[in-house]
Amino acid sequence: MLREQLPERVVVNPDELESLLDAHAESSSAYGQLLKRGEPPSRQDVERARLLVTTTAGSKSPPPNLEVAKQTLHAIRDVPKVDLTHFDSTPAIAALLTSAVVERYRVVPVMRWRDAVVLAVSDLLDDDALTVLRFALQRHFVFVRASGVQIDEAINRLYRTAQEAEELRALTELALEQERHAEQDDERLWRDAEHVAKRAPIVNLVDTLLHEAASMRASDVHIRPGKHEFEVLYRIDGSLIPMRSLRAALLPAVVSRIKILSNLDITERRLPQDGRIRRKIAGKDVDMRVATVPTATGERITTRLLDRSSVLLGLADIGMAEDTLESIRGIIRRPYGILLVTGPTGSGKTTTLYACLSEINAPDVNILTVEDPVEYQLEGISQIQVNPKIELTFASAIRSFLRHDPDVIMVGEIRDQETAGMAITASLTGHLVFSTIHTNDSAGAITRLIDMGIEPFLVSSSLSGLLAQRLVRRLCPACRELYSPTDEELERIGLPIATFRDGSLRGPHYKTSAAAPPAGMVFRARQGGCVACNRAGYRGRSAIYELLAIDDEIRSLTLRKADAATIKRASLAAGMRTLRGDGAFKVLAGITSIEEVMLVTAEDKG
């Protein structure tokens, strides 16, 4: 029997619990049969099992359907026991049940398993509990067991205050009301959306989502509509995490509320719209960029959260190694030339450029920027938002900048030949130019400019430096764990095995590392994480860099139209450190993990 093989199995993370449930489902146990059915025992089965428990051995009146009752009883007794001490449900799962339900029946939604919700219980449920759970969840559910103390502690963690419970109740009532209206007239939900958006449950819900996202350091809030419900997801440290599932009937009101806050047209549901919200959250000024797009199941909204205090950092604060920092400072203090920052969307390029501008910003330095959009307003710097509708493009803005006696020009992105040509013209006429371009590595930016139609001699004459970057997640300092990596792992990430093992290997990030691991060891994320990192094992992000300084050899290769691979080999021979190499030294300094560096530098073969 599976129960004999896995007696009182203690589960401490979602993966282990999922594996345990899978094992039960594949078994022939009574509980395994229930899992295959995809639903818990019926109310009648539970009542029969309960009666069987109370029937004496010598009773002449056994309960009806004795065999079914016995099977149900065995299934209930075969439910695996778990440890909830270090197992927190996600807000999205917890939101499936109200605090009133979980407190009444002492049941806690733990996670999703296949198409069902896993519920933790301490005892055989009350007679009416199954009916209530079926009505509340509207989906299959299965059980695991936990101690009564752990159930109570989990309820306190997940359903903290009476106010939250009341808000959830009000929201549920409003959803039911809207669903009744939708049964009569589906379009009524959208016609009445503006009115419903001003009601307290919707106002409180949207405020909670924005404040919660900001407090959890989310960069984006996604509202993703579905047929029967819509999901709310937060992007935290680069990962998209589901947080809530709400009834679809509430979507029009939520969308309308966000449109009201961002000064968008609530009556326009056919076209995408862009807006902006500015809020003070926990004493911080947070700018929010709102974008809507129509879908088959309703409008989808993405809100980008821009915490001004988190991005306006100096060069010394963005995670550069000492040698890279010194080289960058030398480049940005030149009177002319172009510094290009490369990398995919969301790799921190704008943060790096702002850090460069902050480094050289002074009353006697005239700095002009053209951006799409202007993400943060910088004191003492003139910033322009592109507007193609009135022919205000990157290229036209640079052209006008040259008549305003600038010292430094920042161009949000070089997208086409015209913008690249104007940026090069500006640099060759005695201006320092900062910009970004989308390439996989630093060497690729040279070939990209030439492919745009820029003459090689102009590229070689104007470029001062190319900085490629990626973002890696920082290990949570509260729960990271030491281990000894294998030789294969060291080879893949490019760390020399011998010097690593004997402890003589040192990297450029040791000065910026608070607590490097001991010799021959590195840190990795603990599976299941901890409360401090929301069970992710990582908290925050840092950048890894690849700086290609333009020297005579690189200029010569550019003039000959050498390919990116040839340019990269020459740069490596001159001492350039690759993205993976910089990441390896951050692993050595205890900042991130081997796994994380390998993930974000999958295309880096250097």
C-alpha positions as CSV (number, residue, x, y, z in Angstrom):
1,M,0.0,0.0,0.0
2,L,1.2,3.5,-0.8
3,R,0.3,4.6,2.7
4,E,2.8,2.1,4.1
5,Q,5.5,3.3,1.7
6,L,5.0,6.9,2.5
7,P,3.9,7.0,6.1
8,E,3.1,10.5,7.4
9,R,5.2,12.0,4.6
10,V,6.2,15.6,5.5
11,V,5.9,18.0,2.6
12,V,7.7,21.4,2.7
13,N,7.4,22.8,-0.8
14,P,5.0,22.8,-3.8
15,D,7.2,20.5,-6.0
16,E,7.4,17.8,-3.3
17,L,3.6,18.0,-2.7
18,E,2.9,17.7,-6.4
19,S,5.1,14.7,-6.7
20,L,3.4,13.1,-3.7
21,L,-0.1,13.7,-5.2
22,D,1.1,12.3,-8.5
23,A,2.4,9.2,-6.7
24,H,-1.0,8.7,-5.0
25,A,-2.9,9.2,-8.3
26,E,-0.9,6.4,-9.9
27,S,-1.5,4.0,-7.0
28,S,-4.4,1.7,-6.4
29,S,-5.2,3.2,-3.0
30,A,-8.7,4.4,-2.1
31,Y,-7.4,8.0,-2.1
32,G,-5.7,7.4,-5.5
33,Q,-9.0,6.4,-6.9
34,L,-10.6,9.6,-5.7
35,L,-7.8,11.6,-7.3
36,K,-8.4,9.8,-10.6
37,R,-12.1,10.8,-10.3
38,G,-10.9,14.4,-9.9
39,E,-13.2,15.1,-7.0
40,P,-13.5,14.5,-3.3
41,P,-16.1,12.1,-1.8
42,S,-19.7,13.1,-2.2
43,R,-21.7,14.4,0.8
44,Q,-23.5,11.1,1.0
45,D,-20.3,9.1,1.0
46,V,-18.9,11.2,3.8
47,E,-22.1,10.8,5.8
48,R,-21.9,7.0,5.4
49,A,-18.3,7.0,6.4
50,R,-19.1,9.1,9.5
51,L,-21.9,6.7,10.4
52,L,-19.5,3.7,9.9
53,V,-17.1,5.2,12.4
54,T,-19.8,5.5,15.0
55,T,-21.2,2.0,14.4
56,T,-20.2,-0.5,17.0
57,A,-18.6,-3.8,16.0
58,G,-21.6,-5.7,17.2
59,S,-24.3,-3.6,15.7
60,K,-27.0,-5.4,13.8
61,S,-27.8,-2.2,11.8
62,P,-24.8,-1.4,9.6
63,P,-25.1,1.7,7.5
64,P,-26.5,1.5,4.0
65,N,-24.0,1.0,1.1
66,L,-21.5,-0.4,3.5
67,E,-18.8,-1.1,0.8
68,V,-18.9,2.5,-0.5
69,A,-18.7,3.8,3.1
70,K,-15.7,1.6,3.8
71,Q,-13.9,2.8,0.6
72,T,-14.6,6.4,1.5
73,L,-13.3,6.0,5.0
74,H,-10.1,4.3,3.7
75,A,-9.7,7.1,1.2
76,I,-10.0,9.8,3.9
77,R,-7.5,7.9,6.2
78,D,-5.1,7.5,3.3
79,V,-4.8,11.3,2.6
80,P,-1.1,12.3,2.9
81,K,-0.1,14.5,5.8
82,V,1.9,17.7,5.0
83,D,3.8,20.3,7.0
84,L,2.5,23.8,6.3
85,T,5.2,25.6,8.5
86,H,7.2,26.7,5.4
87,F,4.4,26.3,2.9
88,D,2.6,29.6,2.0
89,S,-0.2,29.6,-0.5
90,T,0.0,32.3,-3.2
91,P,-2.5,35.2,-3.0
92,A,-4.2,34.0,-6.2
93,I,-4.9,30.6,-4.6
94,A,-5.9,32.0,-1.2
95,A,-8.4,34.3,-2.9
96,L,-10.4,31.4,-4.1
97,L,-12.0,31.1,-0.7
98,T,-13.2,33.9,1.7
99,S,-12.0,34.1,5.2
100,A,-15.5,33.2,6.4
101,V,-15.4,29.9,4.6
102,V,-11.9,28.9,5.7
103,E,-12.5,29.9,9.4
104,R,-15.9,28.1,9.5
105,Y,-14.6,24.8,8.0
106,R,-10.9,25.2,8.9
107,V,-9.8,24.5,5.4
108,V,-6.9,26.3,3.6
109,P,-6.4,26.3,-0.2
110,V,-2.7,25.4,-0.7
111,M,-2.0,25.1,-4.5
112,R,-3.2,23.9,-7.9
113,W,-2.6,20.3,-8.8
114,R,-3.5,19.4,-12.4
115,D,-7.0,20.8,-12.9
116,A,-7.9,20.8,-9.2
117,V,-7.3,22.9,-6.1
118,V,-5.4,21.3,-3.2
119,L,-7.1,22.0,0.2
120,A,-5.4,21.4,3.5
121,V,-7.8,20.1,6.3
122,S,-7.2,18.8,9.8
123,D,-10.2,16.5,10.2
124,L,-13.2,15.0,8.4
125,L,-15.2,17.9,7.1
126,D,-18.6,19.0,8.4
127,D,-21.6,17.5,6.6
128,D,-22.3,20.7,4.6
129,A,-18.7,21.7,4.0
130,L,-18.4,19.9,0.6
131,T,-21.4,21.6,-0.8
132,V,-20.2,25.0,0.3
133,L,-16.7,24.3,-1.1
134,R,-18.1,23.1,-4.5
135,F,-20.2,26.3,-4.7
136,A,-17.4,28.6,-3.7
137,L,-14.6,27.1,-5.8
138,Q,-16.6,26.1,-8.9
139,R,-13.9,23.5,-9.7
140,H,-12.5,20.2,-8.6
141,F,-10.6,20.0,-5.3
142,V,-8.6,17.3,-3.5
143,F,-7.4,17.1,0.2
144,V,-4.2,16.9,2.1
145,R,-4.0,16.7,5.9
146,A,-2.2,19.1,8.3
147,S,-2.3,19.7,12.1
148,G,-5.0,21.9,13.5
149,V,-2.4,24.4,14.8
150,Q,-0.8,24.7,11.3
151,I,-4.2,25.2,9.7
152,D,-4.9,28.1,12.2
153,E,-1.5,29.6,11.5
154,A,-2.0,29.4,7.8
155,I,-5.4,31.1,8.1
156,N,-3.9,34.0,10.1
157,R,-1.1,34.4,7.5
158,L,-3.4,34.3,4.4
159,Y,-6.5,36.1,5.8
160,R,-5.0,38.7,8.0
161,T,-7.7,41.2,8.9
162,A,-11.4,41.5,9.3
163,Q,-11.3,44.5,6.9
164,E,-9.8,42.4,4.2
165,A,-12.5,39.7,4.7
166,E,-15.2,42.3,4.5
167,E,-13.8,43.8,1.3
168,L,-13.7,40.3,-0.2
169,R,-17.3,39.6,0.8
170,A,-18.4,42.9,-0.8
171,L,-16.5,42.1,-3.9
172,T,-18.1,38.7,-4.2
173,E,-21.6,40.2,-3.7
174,L,-20.9,42.8,-6.4
175,A,-19.7,40.0,-8.8
176,L,-22.9,38.0,-8.2
177,E,-25.0,41.1,-8.9
178,Q,-23.1,41.8,-12.1
179,E,-23.5,38.2,-13.2
180,R,-27.2,38.5,-12.8
181,H,-27.2,41.6,-15.0
182,A,-25.1,39.8,-17.6
183,E,-27.7,37.0,-17.8
184,Q,-30.3,39.6,-18.8
185,D,-28.1,41.8,-21.1
186,D,-24.4,41.0,-21.7
187,E,-23.6,44.6,-22.9
188,R,-25.1,46.0,-19.7
189,L,-21.8,45.2,-17.8
190,W,-19.9,47.6,-20.1
191,R,-22.6,50.3,-20.2
192,D,-22.8,50.4,-16.4
193,A,-19.0,50.0,-15.9
194,E,-18.4,53.7,-15.2
195,H,-21.0,53.7,-12.5
196,V,-19.8,50.4,-11.0
197,A,-16.2,51.5,-11.1
198,K,-17.0,54.2,-8.5
199,R,-18.4,51.8,-6.0
200,A,-16.3,51.1,-2.9
201,P,-15.5,47.4,-3.7
202,I,-13.9,48.2,-7.1
203,V,-12.1,51.3,-5.8
204,N,-10.7,49.3,-2.9
205,L,-9.7,46.4,-5.2
206,V,-7.8,48.6,-7.7
207,D,-6.1,50.5,-4.9
208,T,-5.1,47.3,-3.2
209,L,-3.6,45.9,-6.4
210,L,-1.5,49.0,-7.1
211,H,-0.3,49.3,-3.5
212,E,0.4,45.6,-3.2
213,A,2.3,45.5,-6.4
214,A,4.4,48.5,-5.4
215,S,5.1,47.0,-1.9
216,M,6.2,43.7,-3.5
217,R,8.6,45.5,-5.9
218,A,6.6,44.5,-9.0
219,S,7.7,46.1,-12.2
220,D,4.4,45.4,-14.0
221,V,0.8,44.5,-13.2
222,H,-1.0,42.5,-15.8
223,I,-4.8,42.1,-16.0
224,R,-5.4,39.2,-18.3
225,P,-9.1,38.5,-19.2
226,G,-10.6,35.1,-19.7
227,K,-14.0,33.6,-20.5
228,H,-15.1,33.0,-16.9
229,E,-12.6,34.9,-14.9
230,F,-9.7,37.3,-15.3
231,E,-6.2,36.9,-13.8
232,V,-4.1,39.5,-12.0
233,L,-0.3,38.8,-12.4
234,Y,2.7,40.7,-11.1
235,R,6.1,40.7,-12.7
236,I,8.6,40.5,-9.8
237,D,12.3,40.3,-10.5
238,G,11.6,39.4,-14.1
239,S,9.2,36.5,-13.4
240,L,5.5,36.8,-14.1
241,I,3.6,35.5,-11.0
242,P,-0.2,34.9,-10.9
243,M,-1.7,36.6,-7.8
244,R,-5.5,36.6,-8.1
245,S,-8.3,35.1,-10.1
246,L,-11.5,37.2,-10.1
247,R,-14.9,36.7,-11.7
248,A,-15.1,37.9,-15.3
249,A,-18.2,40.0,-14.4
250,L,-15.9,42.4,-12.5
251,L,-13.6,43.1,-15.4
252,P,-15.5,46.0,-17.1
253,A,-15.6,47.9,-13.8
254,V,-11.9,47.2,-13.0
255,V,-10.9,48.3,-16.5
256,S,-13.0,51.4,-16.2
257,R,-11.6,52.3,-12.8
258,I,-8.0,52.1,-14.1
259,K,-9.0,54.2,-17.2
260,I,-10.5,56.8,-14.9
261,L,-7.3,57.0,-12.8
262,S,-5.1,57.3,-16.0
263,N,-7.4,59.8,-17.8
264,L,-8.3,57.4,-20.6
265,D,-11.6,57.2,-22.6
266,I,-13.7,54.6,-20.8
267,T,-16.2,54.4,-23.7
268,E,-13.5,53.4,-26.2
269,R,-13.1,49.6,-26.1
270,R,-12.0,49.0,-29.7
271,L,-8.6,50.7,-29.8
272,P,-5.5,50.5,-27.7
273,Q,-4.9,53.4,-25.3
274,D,-2.0,54.7,-23.2
275,G,-2.2,56.7,-20.0
276,R,-0.3,57.5,-16.8
277,I,-1.0,57.4,-13.1
278,R,1.1,59.1,-10.4
279,R,0.7,57.9,-6.8
280,K,2.5,58.3,-3.6
281,I,2.9,54.8,-2.0
282,A,4.6,54.2,1.3
283,G,6.2,57.6,1.0
284,K,7.6,57.0,-2.5
285,D,6.6,58.7,-5.7
286,V,5.5,55.9,-8.1
287,D,4.7,56.6,-11.8
288,M,2.5,54.1,-13.5
289,R,2.3,53.7,-17.3
290,V,-1.0,52.2,-18.3
291,A,-1.6,50.4,-21.7
292,T,-4.8,48.8,-22.8
293,V,-5.5,46.5,-25.7
294,P,-8.8,44.9,-26.8
295,T,-9.1,41.1,-26.8
296,A,-11.8,38.6,-27.6
297,T,-12.7,38.2,-23.9
298,G,-12.4,41.9,-22.9
299,E,-9.8,44.6,-22.5
300,R,-6.3,43.6,-21.3
301,I,-4.4,46.1,-19.2
302,T,-0.7,46.3,-18.4
303,T,0.6,48.8,-15.9
304,R,4.3,49.5,-15.7
305,L,5.3,50.7,-12.2
306,L,8.2,53.2,-12.2
307,D,9.6,53.7,-8.7
308,R,11.7,56.9,-9.1
309,S,13.8,56.1,-6.0
310,S,14.7,52.6,-7.4
311,V,16.0,53.7,-10.8
312,L,17.7,57.1,-10.1
313,L,21.0,55.5,-9.1
314,G,24.5,56.5,-9.6
315,L,27.0,54.5,-11.6
316,A,28.6,53.1,-8.4
317,D,25.2,51.7,-7.4
318,I,24.2,49.6,-10.4
319,G,26.5,46.6,-9.9
320,M,29.5,47.4,-12.1
321,A,32.8,45.8,-11.3
322,E,35.5,48.3,-10.4
323,D,37.4,48.0,-13.7
324,T,34.2,48.4,-15.8
325,L,33.1,51.4,-13.7
326,E,36.5,53.1,-14.2
327,S,36.3,52.5,-18.0
328,I,32.7,53.8,-18.3
329,R,33.6,56.9,-16.4
330,G,36.4,57.6,-18.8
331,I,34.1,57.2,-21.8
332,I,31.3,59.5,-20.5
333,R,33.7,62.3,-19.5
334,R,35.0,62.6,-23.1
335,P,33.7,65.7,-25.0
336,Y,32.4,63.7,-27.9
337,G,31.7,60.2,-29.2
338,I,28.9,57.7,-28.8
339,L,28.2,55.2,-26.0
340,L,25.7,52.5,-27.0
341,V,24.0,50.3,-24.4
342,T,22.7,47.0,-25.9
343,G,20.4,44.3,-24.6
344,P,16.9,43.0,-24.9
345,T,13.8,44.8,-23.6
346,G,13.7,44.9,-19.8
347,S,17.5,44.5,-19.4
348,G,18.0,47.8,-17.5
349,K,19.4,49.9,-20.4
350,T,17.4,53.0,-19.4
351,T,18.6,52.7,-15.8
352,T,22.2,52.6,-16.9
353,L,21.8,55.6,-19.2
354,Y,20.1,57.6,-16.4
355,A,23.0,56.6,-14.1
356,C,25.5,57.9,-16.7
357,L,23.5,61.2,-17.0
358,S,23.4,61.6,-13.2
359,E,27.2,61.1,-13.1
360,I,27.9,64.0,-15.4
361,N,24.9,66.2,-14.6
362,A,26.0,69.7,-13.5
363,P,24.8,73.3,-13.9
364,D,27.4,74.0,-16.5
365,V,26.5,70.9,-18.6
366,N,23.7,71.3,-21.1
367,I,21.9,67.8,-21.4
368,L,19.0,67.1,-23.8
369,T,17.2,63.8,-24.1
370,V,14.6,62.4,-26.5
371,E,12.8,59.3,-25.2
372,D,9.8,57.1,-26.0
373,P,8.4,57.4,-23.4
374,V,10.0,59.7,-20.8
375,E,10.0,57.2,-17.9
376,Y,11.5,59.4,-15.2
377,Q,11.9,63.2,-15.0
378,L,15.5,64.2,-14.2
379,E,16.2,67.4,-12.4
380,G,18.3,69.9,-14.5
381,I,17.9,67.9,-17.8
382,S,15.6,68.8,-20.7
383,Q,13.6,65.8,-21.7
384,I,11.4,65.4,-24.8
385,Q,8.8,62.8,-25.6
386,V,8.6,61.6,-29.2
387,N,5.3,62.0,-30.9
388,P,5.1,60.5,-34.4
389,K,1.6,62.0,-35.0
390,I,3.2,65.5,-35.2
391,E,6.4,64.2,-36.9
392,L,8.4,64.6,-33.7
393,T,10.7,61.6,-34.1
394,F,14.1,60.6,-32.7
395,A,15.8,61.9,-35.8
396,S,13.9,65.2,-36.0
397,A,14.5,65.8,-32.2
398,I,18.3,65.3,-32.6
399,R,18.2,67.7,-35.6
400,S,16.6,70.4,-33.5
401,F,18.9,69.7,-30.5
402,L,21.9,70.7,-32.5
403,R,20.5,74.3,-32.6
404,H,20.3,74.4,-28.8
405,D,24.1,74.2,-28.0
406,P,24.0,70.8,-26.2
407,D,26.9,69.2,-24.5
408,V,25.3,65.8,-24.1
409,I,22.4,64.2,-26.1
410,M,20.6,61.0,-25.0
411,V,18.6,59.2,-27.6
412,G,16.2,56.6,-26.2
413,E,16.8,54.1,-29.0
414,I,18.4,53.9,-32.4
415,R,15.8,52.1,-34.5
416,D,16.5,53.1,-38.0
417,Q,19.1,54.6,-40.4
418,E,17.9,58.2,-40.0
419,T,18.2,58.1,-36.2
420,A,21.6,56.4,-36.4
421,G,22.9,58.9,-39.0
422,M,21.8,61.9,-36.9
423,A,23.3,60.5,-33.7
424,I,26.6,59.9,-35.5
425,T,26.5,63.4,-37.0
426,A,26.0,64.9,-33.5
427,S,29.0,63.0,-32.2
428,L,31.2,64.0,-35.0
429,T,30.3,67.7,-34.5
430,G,31.6,67.7,-31.0
431,H,28.8,66.2,-28.8
432,L,28.6,63.3,-26.4
433,V,25.8,61.0,-27.4
434,F,24.2,58.2,-25.3
435,S,21.8,55.7,-26.8
436,T,20.5,52.1,-26.9
437,I,20.3,49.5,-29.6
438,H,18.9,46.0,-29.6
439,T,21.6,43.4,-30.2
440,N,22.6,40.2,-28.3
441,D,26.1,41.4,-27.4
442,S,28.4,44.4,-27.7
443,A,30.2,43.4,-30.9
444,G,26.8,42.9,-32.6
445,A,26.1,46.6,-32.3
446,I,28.8,47.5,-34.8
447,T,27.5,45.1,-37.5
448,R,24.0,46.3,-36.8
449,L,24.8,49.9,-37.5
450,I,26.5,48.9,-40.8
451,D,23.5,46.8,-41.7
452,M,21.4,49.9,-41.2
453,G,23.3,51.6,-44.0
454,I,25.8,53.6,-42.0
455,E,29.2,53.8,-43.6
456,P,31.9,51.8,-41.7
457,F,34.3,54.8,-41.5
458,L,31.5,56.8,-39.8
459,V,30.9,54.0,-37.3
460,S,34.6,53.6,-36.5
461,S,35.1,57.4,-36.1
462,S,32.1,58.0,-33.8
463,L,31.9,55.0,-31.4
464,S,33.6,55.3,-28.1
465,G,32.2,52.3,-26.3
466,L,29.7,49.5,-26.4
467,L,28.1,48.2,-23.3
468,A,26.0,45.0,-23.3
469,Q,24.0,44.0,-20.3
470,R,21.5,41.6,-18.8
471,L,19.6,41.5,-15.5
472,V,20.2,38.5,-13.1
473,R,18.2,37.9,-9.9
474,R,20.0,38.4,-6.6
475,L,20.0,35.5,-4.2
476,C,17.9,36.1,-1.1
477,P,20.4,36.7,1.7
478,A,18.0,35.2,4.2
479,C,17.7,31.8,2.7
480,R,20.5,31.2,0.2
481,E,22.4,28.0,0.8
482,L,26.1,26.9,0.2
483,Y,27.1,24.1,-2.0
484,S,30.1,22.8,-3.9
485,P,29.5,23.1,-7.7
486,T,30.6,20.2,-9.9
487,D,33.5,20.5,-12.4
488,E,31.0,20.5,-15.2
489,E,29.1,23.5,-13.8
490,L,32.4,25.4,-13.3
491,E,33.4,24.6,-16.9
492,R,30.1,25.8,-18.3
493,I,30.2,29.1,-16.5
494,G,33.9,29.6,-17.3
495,L,35.5,29.4,-13.8
496,P,38.9,27.8,-13.7
497,I,38.5,24.6,-11.6
498,A,42.0,24.5,-9.9
499,T,42.1,28.1,-8.6
500,F,38.4,27.9,-7.6
501,R,39.0,24.7,-5.6
502,D,42.1,26.0,-3.8
503,G,40.5,29.4,-3.0
504,S,43.0,31.5,-4.8
505,L,40.5,32.7,-7.5
506,R,39.4,36.3,-7.0
507,G,37.1,38.5,-9.0
508,P,36.4,42.2,-9.6
509,H,33.1,42.0,-7.6
510,Y,34.7,41.1,-4.3
511,K,34.7,44.8,-3.2
512,T,31.0,45.1,-3.8
513,S,30.0,41.8,-2.2
514,A,28.7,41.9,1.3
515,A,29.4,38.2,2.1
516,A,31.2,36.1,-0.4
517,P,31.1,32.3,0.0
518,P,34.1,30.4,1.4
519,A,36.8,28.9,-0.8
520,G,35.5,26.1,-3.1
521,M,31.9,27.0,-2.4
522,V,29.1,29.1,-4.0
523,F,25.6,30.0,-3.1
524,R,22.4,28.8,-4.7
525,A,18.7,29.6,-4.2
526,R,17.0,27.4,-1.6
527,Q,14.1,25.5,-3.1
528,G,10.9,27.0,-1.8
529,G,12.7,30.1,-0.6
530,C,11.4,31.9,2.5
531,V,8.9,34.6,3.5
532,A,11.4,37.4,2.8
533,C,11.7,36.5,-0.9
534,N,8.1,35.4,-1.4
535,R,9.3,31.8,-1.7
536,A,11.3,32.6,-4.8
537,G,14.8,32.1,-3.5
538,Y,15.8,35.4,-5.1
539,R,15.1,39.0,-4.0
540,G,16.0,42.0,-6.3
541,R,18.1,42.1,-9.4
542,S,21.5,43.2,-10.5
543,A,23.1,43.7,-13.9
544,I,25.9,41.9,-15.6
545,Y,28.0,43.8,-18.1
546,E,30.2,43.4,-21.2
547,L,32.1,46.5,-22.1
548,L,33.8,46.7,-25.5
549,A,36.1,49.7,-25.6
550,I,36.8,50.9,-29.1
551,D,40.6,50.8,-29.8
552,D,42.6,51.0,-33.0
553,E,42.2,47.2,-33.7
554,I,38.4,47.4,-33.4
555,R,38.3,50.5,-35.7
556,S,40.4,48.6,-38.2
557,L,38.1,45.6,-38.2
558,T,35.1,47.9,-38.5
559,L,36.5,49.6,-41.6
560,R,37.0,46.1,-43.1
561,K,33.4,45.2,-42.3
562,A,34.4,42.3,-40.2
563,D,31.7,40.1,-38.8
564,A,30.6,40.2,-35.1
565,A,32.4,37.0,-34.2
566,T,35.7,38.4,-35.5
567,I,35.2,41.6,-33.6
568,K,34.4,39.7,-30.4
569,R,37.5,37.5,-30.7
570,A,39.7,40.6,-31.0
571,S,37.9,42.2,-28.0
572,L,38.4,39.1,-25.9
573,A,42.1,39.0,-26.9
574,A,42.4,42.6,-25.7
575,G,40.9,41.6,-22.3
576,M,37.2,42.1,-22.6
577,R,35.1,40.2,-20.1
578,T,31.9,38.7,-21.5
579,L,28.4,38.8,-20.0
580,R,28.9,35.2,-18.8
581,G,32.3,36.0,-17.4
582,D,31.0,39.0,-15.5
583,G,28.1,36.8,-14.2
584,A,30.6,34.1,-13.1
585,F,32.4,36.6,-10.9
586,K,29.1,37.7,-9.4
587,V,28.5,34.0,-8.6
588,L,32.0,34.0,-7.0
589,A,31.0,37.0,-4.9
590,G,27.8,35.4,-3.7
591,I,25.5,37.8,-5.5
592,T,23.7,35.4,-7.8
593,S,23.7,31.7,-8.8
594,I,25.3,29.6,-11.5
595,E,21.8,28.6,-12.7
596,E,20.7,32.2,-13.1
597,V,23.7,33.3,-15.0
598,M,23.5,30.4,-17.4
599,L,19.8,31.2,-18.0
600,V,20.3,34.8,-19.0
601,T,23.4,34.2,-21.0
602,A,22.3,31.2,-23.0
603,E,23.4,32.9,-26.3
604,D,26.8,33.8,-24.9
605,K,29.4,31.4,-26.2
606,G,32.4,33.5,-25.2
